[in-house]
């Protein structure tokens, strides 16, 4: 079943459902952020679905291996039941890269053929984020590559290519979003950044409904 057919069928039961992914679940103000995103989705004719929505029965479990697997399973079930994904691409834990779990979710929903969009409150290109991280964490500067080819003209002091030039995040993550037909919204706040991405999803999902 193609992704377009899938979300048309889902839409018959109500508003198209959008999975709200990102490192937001780890932030101290997670519930407030998700409430704002759900409101923006509702105003666009969509239903925002947060990972926390599938974890209510798991709240009392102690941290550990089984609890982690239960959360992963619940998140997967939510993704399976949604028509599209909206992903926060903000750098995670003061590093250059986004939350790796969210990157996995991008790949998972891309493979399902569902519409994807992203957003970030950090509009710097990925190599700039790597440069800033390398300076702060290691006190080192990036250097020009002596070899050609690949997706970057710089490398760090370990000789690792600083790739994904022209992208706001790692090329595979942002690239999958764009290959799905989506965009990446940028703003000074998460809500401001998410709004244009939500509008793109709404245009696509509601036209297909």
Number of C-alpha atoms within 10 A of each C-alpha: 7 9 17 17 15 16 23 17 15 16 19 10 8 12 20 26 24 28 24 26 25 25 19 23 16 8 10 9 10 14 14 12 17 21 14 14 24 19 15 20 25 17 13 18 19 24 22 25 24 25 22 19 11 16 17 11 11 14 11 9 11 10 9 8 8 11 15 14 11 14 19 15 14 20 21 16 13 21 25 15 16 22 30 27 26 27 27 24 28 24 19 14 10 13 16 22 19 21 19 13 12 18 21 12 20 26 15 15 24 20 12 18 19 25 25 29 27 28 29 25 19 19 20 14 16 23 25 15 20 21 19 19 18 18 13 13 10 10 9 14 15 20 15 13 16 8 8 8 7 11 13 16 18 20 20 17 13 7 12 11 19 23 19 20 18 13 18 27 27 20 17 15 23 24 17 19 25 17 13 16 15 22 21 25 23 23 16 11 12 20 19 17 21 25 19 19 21 30 18 19 27 22 12 15 24 16 9 14 16
